[in-house]
Amino acid sequence: MPYELPPIMTTEEVAHFFRTCTETIHRMERAGEIQAIPGLRRVKRYRREAILALFDDEDK
C-alpha cells in the first residue's frame, strides 16, 4: 500500500490527507460521497479503505 494511514481516521486526519478543511469532509459526507462509521455519536470516524477508494476514484 503506497499510503501509511491508520485503519480508522478522524475528520481532521481525512482533511489533512486530502489537503482540505474539515468542513469539506463534512460536506462530502452529507452529499453521500464518503461514509462515516455508524454509531459513534457526534464523533466522526472513517475507515481507511473508504478514504483510499475515494482517493482512487478521483485519480480516474
Order of alpha helices (4+ residues) and beta strands (2+ residues): beta-alpha-alpha-beta-alpha
